[in-house]
């Protein structure tokens, strides 16, 4: 459909998308059908989106976002390495956050193990006379600094992702509370309208 969406205003309410049984998605704000790409564009512009199953009134936002991620992977807009995706499937239950935490911890551990192994190798080269003690110390120092920079970069990226995720989670919790209130109000309005029509 190729709609162009402007960045959402900070005070704008959540945009409700209805998902019908025929898998069509209906934007209640613009009163038209939308695609997964349209929803992805809305989210990229900062719009808060909630997808509700029209029949059950249940929140199916996570399912729709998963479908968007699937489509991005399918069309080679890969956001995660294949090995990571395979490991997520193999690990089964648990949250993506728990998996990422485990994955990152394992990666940092691997960096540490590589550093220890490199130090042992340098010690062997010094013992065999292929490097002087000073050359060995300098090489070890360079390796340690390089490894530390790598670990620091990874840690900074993780910290940023966690901050972003926690901020979004807080927004989602606040929005869910607001949506719950809005649903109650809508239910009351619908009941009143039904009463008026009788």
N, CA, C and O of each residue as an XYZ file, in Angstrom:
792
protein
N       0.816     -1.197      0.000
C       0.000      0.000      0.000
C       0.856      1.255      0.000
O       0.451      2.281     -0.547
N       2.027      1.186      0.603
C       3.009      2.246      0.519
C       2.584      3.575      1.112
O       2.875      4.617      0.525
N       1.921      3.582      2.227
C       1.542      4.826      2.873
C       2.770      5.462      3.496
O       3.719      4.774      3.872
N       2.741      6.786      3.602
C       3.820      7.511      4.272
C       3.270      8.044      5.584
O       2.236      8.711      5.612
N       3.967      7.748      6.659
C       3.501      8.163      7.970
C       4.466      9.176      8.551
O       5.684      9.020      8.462
N       3.904     10.217      9.148
C       4.725     11.202      9.840
C       4.981     10.716     11.247
O       4.247      9.882     11.777
N       6.039     11.252     11.848
C       6.373     10.891     13.225
C       5.220     11.266     14.140
O       4.623     12.336     14.025
N       4.926     10.337     15.062
C       3.814     10.555     15.982
C       4.144     11.649     16.981
O       5.290     11.781     17.410
N       3.146     12.429     17.349
C       3.321     13.417     18.405
C       3.456     12.683     19.723
O       2.872     11.616     19.911
N       4.231     13.257     20.637
C       4.500     12.589     21.915
C       3.237     12.338     22.733
O       3.170     11.370     23.491
N       2.225     13.215     22.581
C       1.027     13.083     23.393
C      -0.101     12.337     22.682
O      -1.222     12.286     23.188
N       0.183     11.757     21.514
C      -0.881     11.078     20.773
C      -1.220      9.748     21.433
O      -0.354      9.077     21.994
N      -2.498      9.379     21.356
C      -2.914      8.113     21.971
C      -2.417      6.922     21.157
O      -1.905      7.071     20.048
N      -2.581      5.762     21.731
C      -2.196      4.528     21.037
C      -3.066      4.350     19.812
O      -4.266      4.623     19.842
N      -2.456      3.893     18.738
C      -3.206      3.625     17.514
C      -3.677      2.178     17.559
O      -2.870      1.257     17.680
N      -4.963      1.987     17.462
C      -5.546      0.642     17.536
C      -5.720      0.091     16.124
O      -6.304      0.730     15.248
N      -5.200     -1.103     15.937
C      -5.369     -1.830     14.681
C      -6.204     -3.063     15.012
O      -5.877     -3.817     15.929
N      -7.273     -3.258     14.268
C      -8.106     -4.442     14.487
C      -7.662     -5.539     13.527
O      -7.445     -5.298     12.339
N      -7.533     -6.739     14.061
C      -7.194     -7.900     13.233
C      -8.453     -8.743     13.098
O      -9.020     -9.214     14.084
N      -8.872     -8.919     11.859
C     -10.084     -9.696     11.596
C      -9.735    -11.154     11.341
O      -8.577    -11.497     11.105
N     -10.756    -12.008     11.393
C     -10.564    -13.451     11.205
C      -9.966    -13.775      9.841
O      -9.260    -14.772      9.696
N     -10.244    -12.938      8.836
C      -9.701    -13.172      7.499
C      -8.261    -12.653      7.376
O      -7.723    -12.551      6.273
N      -7.652    -12.329      8.506
C      -6.268    -11.885      8.639
C      -6.049    -10.451      8.179
O      -4.914     -9.974      8.162
N      -7.115     -9.762      7.807
C      -6.967     -8.365      7.409
C      -6.766     -7.511      8.648
O      -7.270     -7.819      9.728
N      -6.022     -6.439      8.470
C      -5.714     -5.513      9.554
C      -6.349     -4.164      9.233
O      -6.184     -3.631      8.136
N      -7.078     -3.622     10.204
C      -7.835     -2.399      9.979
C      -7.385     -1.316     10.949
O      -7.479     -1.487     12.165
N      -6.896     -0.201     10.411
C      -6.442      0.929     11.214
C      -7.667      1.767     11.586
O      -8.299      2.374     10.722
N      -7.995      1.793     12.879
C      -9.197      2.513     13.318
C      -9.023      4.026     13.240
O     -10.011      4.760     13.212
N      -7.787      4.498     13.206
C      -7.555      5.942     13.140
C      -7.808      6.482     11.733
O      -8.414      7.540     11.564
N      -7.335      5.741     10.720
C      -7.498      6.206      9.341
C      -8.683      5.551      8.641
O      -9.010      5.891      7.504
N      -9.322      4.609      9.329
C     -10.472      3.884      8.778
C     -10.156      3.219      7.438
O     -10.907      3.338      6.470
N      -9.014      2.512      7.414
C      -8.672      1.770      6.201
C      -7.831      0.541      6.572
O      -7.264      0.447      7.661
N      -7.780     -0.385      5.624
C      -6.984     -1.589      5.841
C      -5.507     -1.267      5.683
O      -5.125     -0.418      4.878
N      -4.670     -1.965      6.472
C      -3.223     -1.760      6.417
C      -2.525     -3.108      6.295
O      -3.118     -4.162      6.525
N      -1.263     -3.046      5.932
C      -0.451     -4.254      5.804
C       0.543     -4.310      6.955
O       0.654     -3.372      7.745
N       1.262     -5.425      7.036
C       2.321     -5.535      8.041
C       3.390     -4.471      7.808
O       3.933     -3.913      8.762
N       3.694     -4.187      6.532
C       4.678     -3.136      6.220
C       4.211     -1.775      6.716
O       5.009     -0.980      7.213
N       2.915     -1.509      6.579
C       2.372     -0.241      7.078
C       2.552     -0.133      8.586
O       2.926      0.921      9.100
N       2.284     -1.229      9.291
C       2.443     -1.235     10.755
C       3.914     -1.046     11.120
O       4.233     -0.314     12.057
N       4.804     -1.702     10.388
C       6.245     -1.539     10.648
C       6.649     -0.076     10.462
O       7.420      0.462     11.257
N       6.130      0.567      9.413
C       6.453      1.978      9.182
C       5.917      2.856     10.319
O       6.588      3.790     10.757
N       4.713      2.551     10.790
C       4.151      3.315     11.909
C       5.070      3.226     13.130
O       5.376      4.231     13.771
N       5.494      2.017     13.430
C       6.349      1.800     14.605
C       7.688      2.508     14.431
O       8.215      3.090     15.379
N       8.238      2.459     13.215
C       9.525      3.124     12.953
C       9.429      4.634     13.116
O      10.421      5.287     13.439
N       8.244      5.194     12.896
C       8.084      6.638     13.064
C       7.756      7.026     14.500
O       7.548      8.201     14.801
N       7.712      6.027     15.388
C       7.479      6.311     16.803
C       6.036      6.185     17.237
O       5.707      6.481     18.385
N       5.177      5.754     16.343
C       3.750      5.592     16.669
C       3.578      4.415     17.631
O       4.180      3.359     17.436
N       2.764      4.594     18.660
C       2.432      3.502     19.573
C       1.260      2.743     18.959
O       0.199      3.315     18.713
N       1.462      1.457     18.716
C       0.464      0.653     18.023
C       0.053     -0.522     18.894
O       0.888     -1.166     19.529
N      -1.253     -0.791     18.914
C      -1.759     -1.979     19.583
C      -2.676     -2.692     18.601
O      -3.570     -2.082     18.014
N      -2.444     -3.989     18.429
C      -3.269     -4.776     17.522
C      -4.189     -5.642     18.374
O      -3.741     -6.380     19.252
N      -5.488     -5.534     18.093
C      -6.502     -6.233     18.880
C      -7.269     -7.178     17.965
O      -7.699     -6.800     16.875
N      -7.431     -8.415     18.429
C      -8.252     -9.370     17.684
C      -9.694     -8.879     17.771
O     -10.230     -8.712     18.867
N     -10.318     -8.649     16.625
C     -11.658     -8.066     16.599
C     -12.697     -8.963     17.267
O     -13.660     -8.471     17.855
N     -12.505    -10.267     17.178
C     -13.502    -11.183     17.737
C     -13.334    -11.352     19.254
O     -14.302    -11.231     20.005
N     -12.095    -11.632     19.703
C     -11.876    -11.916     21.123
C     -11.545    -10.673     21.934
O     -11.608    -10.693     23.163
N     -11.190     -9.585     21.245
C     -10.740     -8.329     21.872
C      -9.395     -8.495     22.579
O      -8.975     -7.612     23.327
N      -8.716     -9.627     22.345
C      -7.412     -9.870     22.951
C      -6.310     -9.113     22.242
O      -6.400     -8.837     21.045
N      -5.270     -8.781     22.989
C      -4.110     -8.074     22.449
C      -3.234     -9.069     21.680
O      -2.708    -10.014     22.268
N      -3.078     -8.860     20.380
C      -2.258     -9.746     19.546
C      -1.070     -8.987     18.944
O      -0.521     -9.385     17.917
N      -0.687     -7.891     19.601
C       0.411     -7.066     19.109
C       1.695     -7.877     18.973
O       2.396     -7.766     17.968
N       2.007     -8.694     19.984
C       3.252     -9.479     19.949
C       3.274    -10.424     18.755
O       4.318    -10.618     18.133
N       2.132    -11.008     18.436
C       2.065    -11.931     17.294
C       2.308    -11.178     15.991
O       3.028    -11.664     15.118
N       1.719    -10.009     15.856
C       1.882     -9.213     14.636
C       3.331     -8.735     14.517
O       3.902     -8.758     13.426
N       3.923     -8.306     15.621
C       5.330     -7.871     15.579
C       6.242     -9.036     15.204
O       7.220     -8.854     14.480
N       5.923    -10.224     15.692
C       6.690    -11.413     15.327
C       6.563    -11.685     13.836
O       7.539    -12.064     13.189
N       5.372    -11.495     13.286
C       5.184    -11.680     11.849
C       5.995    -10.660     11.054
O       6.550    -10.983     10.003
N       6.061     -9.434     11.555
C       6.859     -8.397     10.888
C       8.330     -8.796     10.898
O       9.013     -8.689      9.879
N       8.823     -9.260     12.059
C      10.216     -9.713     12.146
C      10.459    -10.881     11.193
O      11.499    -10.949     10.538
N       9.502    -11.793     11.122
C       9.622    -12.942     10.226
C       9.740    -12.466      8.777
O      10.585    -12.952      8.025
N       8.892    -11.520      8.394
C       8.943    -11.008      7.022
C      10.274    -10.323      6.732
O      10.814    -10.452      5.633
N      10.807     -9.591      7.717
C      12.101     -8.937      7.519
C      13.192     -9.973      7.299
O      14.059     -9.792      6.444
N      13.154    -11.057      8.064
C      14.127    -12.137      7.883
C      13.944    -12.778      6.514
O      14.916    -13.067      5.816
N      12.680    -12.998      6.137
C      12.363    -13.672      4.881
C      12.889    -12.877      3.690
O      13.351    -13.457      2.707
N      12.821    -11.568      3.776
C      13.253    -10.727      2.659
C      14.680    -10.207      2.856
O      15.049     -9.168      2.309
N      15.462    -10.923      3.625
C      16.892    -10.650      3.815
C      17.184     -9.303      4.464
O      18.248     -8.722      4.251
N      16.251     -8.818      5.242
C      16.519     -7.626      6.039
C      16.896     -8.129      7.426
O      16.358     -7.669      8.434
N      17.804     -9.058      7.464
C      18.123     -9.801      8.677
C      18.545     -8.879      9.818
O      19.372     -7.984      9.643
N      17.963     -9.118     10.978
C      18.322     -8.329     12.151
C      19.107     -9.148     13.161
O      19.691     -8.591     14.091
N      19.127    -10.465     12.988
C      19.872    -11.330     13.901
C      20.606    -12.401     13.097
O      20.109    -12.880     12.078
N      21.795    -12.768     13.572
C      22.523    -13.833     12.876
C      21.751    -15.154     12.932
O      21.043    -15.429     13.900
N      21.899    -15.962     11.887
C      21.210    -17.255     11.795
C      21.524    -18.120     13.006
O      20.631    -18.762     13.558
N      22.798    -18.142     13.427
C      23.163    -18.995     14.568
C      22.406    -18.578     15.820
O      22.006    -19.430     16.613
N      22.206    -17.287     16.005
C      21.469    -16.817     17.175
C      20.013    -17.262     17.085
O      19.437    -17.710     18.076
N      19.416    -17.141     15.901
C      18.026    -17.571     15.732
C      17.889    -19.068     15.997
O      16.941    -19.500     16.652
N      18.839    -19.861     15.485
C      18.805    -21.314     15.715
C      18.900    -21.613     17.204
O      18.160    -22.446     17.729
N      19.810    -20.933     17.875
C      19.970    -21.152     19.320
C      18.707    -20.778     20.092
O      18.365    -21.429     21.079
N      18.014    -19.726     19.642
C      16.775    -19.330     20.314
C      15.717    -20.421     20.175
O      14.998    -20.725     21.126
N      15.629    -21.006     18.981
C      14.662    -22.079     18.759
C      15.042    -23.299     19.589
O      14.180    -23.930     20.201
N      16.336    -23.635     19.611
C      16.790    -24.810     20.349
C      16.589    -24.647     21.849
O      16.287    -25.616     22.545
N      16.756    -23.421     22.353
C      16.637    -23.215     23.797
C      15.191    -23.330     24.262
O      14.941    -23.536     25.450
N      14.249    -23.202     23.355
C      12.840    -23.415     23.703
C      12.249    -22.290     24.505
O      12.188    -21.150     24.045
N      11.811    -22.609     25.707
C      11.066    -21.640     26.507
C      11.966    -20.542     27.049
O      13.188    -20.589     26.906
N      11.349    -19.570     27.664
C      12.071    -18.440     28.228
C      11.912    -17.227     27.338
O      11.523    -17.336     26.175
N      12.217    -16.073     27.898
C      12.047    -14.845     27.137
C      13.253    -14.593     26.247
O      14.328    -15.160     26.443
N      13.044    -13.732     25.272
C      14.141    -13.332     24.392
C      15.206    -12.624     25.224
O      16.403    -12.781     24.982
N      14.755    -11.836     26.216
C      15.705    -11.128     27.078
C      16.608    -12.110     27.803
O      17.820    -11.903     27.859
N      16.034    -13.191     28.368
C      16.845    -14.201     29.063
C      17.834    -14.847     28.105
O      18.992    -15.080     28.450
N      17.357    -15.135     26.892
C      18.242    -15.744     25.907
C      19.389    -14.790     25.573
O      20.549    -15.201     25.542
N      19.069    -13.519     25.322
C      20.106    -12.545     24.971
C      21.106    -12.387     26.113
O      22.309    -12.271     25.877
N      20.619    -12.382     27.328
C      21.499    -12.255     28.484
C      22.474    -13.436     28.524
O      23.672    -13.259     28.745
N      21.945    -14.633     28.308
C      22.769    -15.837     28.304
C      23.772    -15.799     27.144
O      24.942    -16.143     27.310
N      23.295    -15.375     25.973
C      24.122    -15.315     24.767
C      25.288    -14.349     24.966
O      26.428    -14.660     24.621
N      24.992    -13.179     25.523
C      26.022    -12.166     25.736
C      27.008    -12.623     26.796
O      28.216    -12.452     26.634
N      26.504    -13.206     27.885
C      27.386    -13.711     28.941
C      28.339    -14.755     28.383
O      29.527    -14.768     28.705
N      27.805    -15.625     27.549
C      28.634    -16.660     26.933
C      29.691    -16.028     26.023
O      30.839    -16.472     26.002
N      29.304    -14.993     25.272
C      30.252    -14.321     24.379
C      31.380    -13.662     25.169
O      32.550    -13.764     24.799
N      31.023    -12.988     26.255
C      32.042    -12.340     27.096
C      32.967    -13.398     27.701
O      34.179    -13.196     27.780
N      32.393    -14.525     28.126
C      33.189    -15.620     28.672
C      34.156    -16.155     27.622
O      35.308    -16.457     27.931
N      33.689    -16.270     26.384
C      34.558    -16.743     25.302
C      35.718    -15.781     25.058
O      36.841    -16.213     24.800
N      35.446    -14.473     25.139
C      36.510    -13.475     24.977
C      37.540    -13.640     26.090
O      38.744    -13.596     25.838
N      37.066    -13.828     27.321
C      37.969    -14.015     28.458
C      38.833    -15.269     28.259
O      40.044    -15.242     28.477
N      38.189    -16.366     27.842
C      38.936    -17.614     27.614
C      39.983    -17.443     26.522
O      41.088    -17.974     26.632
N      39.641    -16.703     25.467
C      40.599    -16.453     24.383
C      41.784    -15.641     24.896
O      42.925    -15.872     24.493
N      41.506    -14.684     25.791
C      42.572    -13.861     26.369
C      43.522    -14.725     27.194
O      44.740    -14.595     27.078
N      42.971    -15.601     28.022
C      43.786    -16.496     28.849
C      44.644    -17.398     27.960
O      45.828    -17.603     28.224
N      44.034    -17.927     26.913
C      44.762    -18.811     25.989
C      45.885    -18.047     25.282
O      46.977    -18.585     25.099
N      45.626    -16.809     24.888
C      46.658    -15.987     24.232
C      47.822    -15.722     25.183
O      48.982    -15.757     24.774
N      47.511    -15.458     26.447
C      48.581    -15.229     27.429
C      49.445    -16.471     27.598
O      50.669    -16.376     27.690
N      48.801    -17.640     27.637
C      49.563    -18.901     27.732
C      50.466    -19.089     26.526
O      51.613    -19.514     26.665
N      49.955    -18.774     25.348
C      50.720    -18.922     24.119
C      51.930    -17.987     24.129
O      53.031    -18.374     23.738
N      51.707    -16.743     24.584
C      52.821    -15.778     24.666
C      53.866    -16.275     25.652
O      55.064    -16.175     25.385
N      53.430    -16.809     26.784
C      54.372    -17.348     27.771
C      55.209    -18.471     27.156
O      56.410    -18.558     27.413
N      54.586    -19.327     26.350
C      55.317    -20.407     25.675
C      56.344    -19.843     24.700
O      57.471    -20.332     24.627
N      55.951    -18.804     23.945
C      56.890    -18.189     22.992
C      58.090    -17.579     23.727
O      59.224    -17.670     23.255
N      57.835    -16.963     24.875
C      58.922    -16.391     25.681
C      59.798    -17.518     26.210
O      61.024    -17.416     26.164
N      59.193    -18.589     26.710
C      59.958    -19.731     27.250
C      60.810    -20.393     26.172
O      61.904    -20.882     26.455
N      60.311    -20.408     24.941
C      61.054    -21.025     23.840
C      62.091    -20.073     23.255
O      62.883    -20.470     22.400
N      62.092    -18.832     23.705
C      63.071    -17.860     23.232
C      62.684    -17.166     21.934
O      63.505    -16.461     21.347
N      61.462    -17.351     21.480
C      61.043    -16.713     20.239
C      60.650    -15.255     20.453
O      60.631    -14.467     19.507
N      60.338    -14.898     21.693
C      60.065    -13.513     22.080
C      60.844    -13.215     23.350
O      61.038    -14.088     24.195
N      61.289    -11.963     23.473
C      61.924    -11.567     24.731
C      60.810    -11.327     25.747
O      59.638    -11.233     25.385
N      61.191    -11.227     27.032
C      60.192    -10.975     28.062
C      59.482     -9.641     27.822
O      58.272     -9.529     28.018
N      60.239     -8.644     27.401
C      59.649     -7.321     27.158
C      58.655     -7.395     25.984
O      57.561     -6.836     26.056
N      59.050     -8.096     24.897
C      58.152     -8.251     23.754
C      56.886     -9.015     24.164
O      55.778     -8.672     23.754
N      57.075    -10.045     24.971
C      55.938    -10.818     25.455
C      54.998     -9.965     26.293
O      53.780    -10.029     26.127
N      55.577     -9.148     27.215
C      54.747     -8.269     28.042
C      53.992     -7.262     27.187
O      52.802     -7.027     27.400
N      54.685     -6.667     26.219
C      54.036     -5.678     25.344
C      52.917     -6.311     24.515
O      51.839     -5.736     24.366
N      53.189     -7.496     23.983
C      52.173     -8.194     23.194
C      50.966     -8.551     24.065
O      49.819     -8.380     23.653
N      51.241     -9.047     25.267
C      50.152     -9.394     26.193
C      49.343     -8.148     26.555
O      48.114     -8.189     26.601
N      50.049     -7.033     26.813
C      49.368     -5.782     27.154
C      48.482     -5.328     25.997
O      47.341     -4.920     26.211
N      49.006     -5.397     24.768
C      48.218     -5.007     23.586
C      46.970     -5.887     23.447
O      45.877     -5.398     23.164
N      47.161     -7.198     23.654
C      46.032     -8.114     23.554
C      44.981     -7.826     24.620
O      43.781     -7.829     24.345
N      45.449     -7.578     25.837
C      44.522     -7.290     26.944
C      43.741     -6.008     26.651
O      42.527     -5.956     26.845
N      44.449     -4.972     26.181
C      43.757     -3.714     25.871
C      42.752     -3.900     24.732
O      41.645     -3.364     24.781
N      43.144     -4.663     23.704
C      42.231     -4.916     22.584
C      41.004     -5.684     23.061
O      39.872     -5.344     22.714
N      41.239     -6.721     23.857
C      40.122     -7.524     24.370
C      39.222     -6.675     25.255
O      37.997     -6.771     25.176
N      39.828     -5.841     26.101
C      39.044     -5.002     27.006
C      38.203     -4.006     26.222
O      37.045     -3.759     26.559
N      38.796     -3.429     25.163
C      38.024     -2.497     24.319
C      36.829     -3.222     23.707
O      35.724     -2.682     23.655
N      37.061     -4.450     23.245
C      35.969     -5.242     22.666
C      34.882     -5.524     23.680
O      33.694     -5.381     23.389
N      35.298     -5.931     24.884
C      34.329     -6.212     25.954
C      33.570     -4.932     26.323
O      32.353     -4.958     26.506
N      34.297     -3.814     26.430
C      33.654     -2.539     26.773
C      32.635     -2.130     25.711
O      31.543     -1.666     26.038
N      32.997     -2.305     24.432
C      32.070     -1.987     23.346
C      30.806     -2.839     23.445
O      29.688     -2.334     23.341
N      31.007     -4.140     23.648
C      29.872     -5.050     23.777
C      29.015     -4.651     24.972
O      27.789     -4.593     24.868
N      29.652     -4.376     26.101
C      28.912     -4.004     27.309
C      28.128     -2.711     27.100
O      26.982     -2.598     27.534
N      28.754     -1.731     26.430
C      28.044     -0.471     26.159
C      26.832     -0.696     25.274
O      25.771     -0.118     25.508
N      26.987     -1.539     24.251
C      25.867     -1.829     23.360
C      24.753     -2.547     24.125
O      23.572     -2.254     23.943
N      25.145     -3.486     24.979
C      24.152     -4.220     25.785
C      23.429     -3.258     26.716
O      22.203     -3.293     26.825
N      24.193     -2.398     27.389
C      23.589     -1.430     28.309
C      22.579     -0.541     27.584
O      21.492     -0.277     28.098
N      22.946     -0.080     26.385
C      22.043      0.761     25.605
C      20.771      0.010     25.238
O      19.668      0.545     25.356
N      20.934     -1.253     24.783
C      19.769     -2.067     24.404
C      18.861     -2.296     25.612
O      17.638     -2.196     25.512
N      19.478     -2.606     26.754
C      18.689     -2.861     27.964
C      17.940     -1.593     28.375
O      16.762     -1.655     28.727
N      18.626     -0.434     28.331
C      17.978      0.833     28.675
C      16.785      1.091     27.754
O      15.697      1.448     28.205
N      17.019      0.903     26.456
C      15.954      1.124     25.477
C      14.790      0.181     25.727
O      13.630      0.593     25.710
N      15.110     -1.098     25.962
C      14.067     -2.094     26.199
C      13.278     -1.777     27.459
O      12.049     -1.852     27.456
N      13.976     -1.421     28.544
C      13.294     -1.101     29.798
C      12.408      0.134     29.645
O      11.303      0.185     30.186
N      12.900      1.130     28.903
C      12.104      2.326     28.659
C      10.836      1.965     27.896
O       9.744      2.422     28.234
N      10.993      1.132     26.852
C       9.829      0.715     26.068
C       8.875     -0.115     26.922
O       7.657      0.024     26.811
N       9.434     -0.984     27.782
C       8.585     -1.820     28.634
C       7.769     -0.958     29.577
O       6.591     -1.234     29.805
N       8.385      0.098     30.137
C       7.653      0.994     31.027
C       6.542      1.695     30.264
O       5.421      1.825     30.754
N       6.874      2.152     29.036
C       5.855      2.799     28.212
C       4.716      1.825     27.925
O       3.543      2.194     27.984
N       5.072      0.577     27.613
C       4.045     -0.429     27.307
C       3.157     -0.657     28.519
O       1.935     -0.729     28.386
N       3.768     -0.775     29.722
C       2.984     -0.982     30.935
C       2.036      0.191     31.160
O       0.857     -0.005     31.455
N       2.555      1.411     31.020
C       1.710      2.599     31.178
C       0.595      2.605     30.134
O      -0.560      2.908     30.433
N       0.972      2.262     28.905
C      -0.020      2.246     27.829
C      -1.075      1.173     28.060
O      -2.256      1.386     27.787
N      -0.645      0.016     28.566
C      -1.608     -1.057     28.832
C      -2.631     -0.613     29.872
O      -3.820     -0.912     29.755
N      -2.158      0.104     30.888
C      -3.067      0.629     31.905
C      -4.046      1.612     31.264
O      -5.251      1.553     31.511
N      -3.514      2.514     30.441
C      -4.380      3.483     29.758
C      -5.357      2.784     28.833
O      -6.526      3.164     28.764
N      -4.898      1.775     28.128
C      -5.767      1.030     27.209
C      -6.866      0.320     27.979
O      -8.017      0.290     27.544
N      -6.516     -0.243     29.106
C      -7.516     -0.920     29.931
C      -8.619      0.059     30.316
O      -9.802     -0.276     30.256
N      -8.228      1.272     30.713
C      -9.209      2.301     31.057
C     -10.045      2.674     29.832
O     -11.262      2.835     29.928
N      -9.387      2.808     28.687
C     -10.104      3.155     27.464
C     -11.084      2.055     27.062
O     -12.194      2.347     26.617
N     -10.681      0.794     27.214
C     -11.574     -0.319     26.904
C     -12.829     -0.273     27.772
O     -13.940     -0.498     27.293
N     -12.632      0.022     29.052
C     -13.784      0.112     29.959
C     -14.719      1.235     29.522
O     -15.941      1.080     29.519
N     -14.122      2.372     29.151
C     -14.940      3.493     28.693
C     -15.671      3.138     27.402
O     -16.852      3.449     27.247
N     -14.966      2.487     26.477
C     -15.588      2.079     25.217
C     -16.725      1.090     25.458
O     -17.780      1.180     24.830
N     -16.503      0.153     26.368
C     -17.557     -0.808     26.703
C     -18.790     -0.085     27.242
O     -19.919     -0.417     26.879
N     -18.569      0.901     28.106
C     -19.687      1.678     28.650
C     -20.415      2.433     27.543
O     -21.645      2.478     27.521
N     -19.658      3.022     26.629
C     -20.255      3.761     25.514
C     -21.058      2.811     24.627
O     -22.168      3.138     24.208
N     -20.494      1.628     24.339
C     -21.192      0.647     23.506
C     -22.492      0.201     24.170
O     -23.519      0.066     23.504
N     -22.448     -0.030     25.490
C     -23.659     -0.417     26.206
C     -24.719      0.688     26.126
O     -25.898      0.415     25.904
N     -24.286      1.925     26.308
C     -25.224      3.048     26.223
C     -25.830      3.158     24.835
O     -27.028      3.400     24.688
N     -24.988      2.979     23.808
C     -25.488      3.027     22.443
C     -26.487      1.898     22.189
O     -27.521      2.107     21.554
N     -26.175      0.708     22.684
C     -27.104     -0.406     22.549
C     -28.437     -0.098     23.230
O     -29.505     -0.395     22.695
N     -28.358      0.501     24.416
C     -29.569      0.869     25.151
C     -30.385      1.910     24.375
O     -31.615      1.850     24.361
N     -29.707      2.851     23.739
C     -30.386      3.884     22.979
C     -31.052      3.325     21.736
O     -32.107      3.803     21.321
N     -30.435      2.308     21.141
C     -30.974      1.711     19.914
C     -32.203      0.859     20.193
O     -32.993      0.593     19.287
N     -32.366      0.435     21.419
C     -33.534     -0.434     21.761
C     -34.785      0.308     21.910
O     -35.826     -0.287     22.192
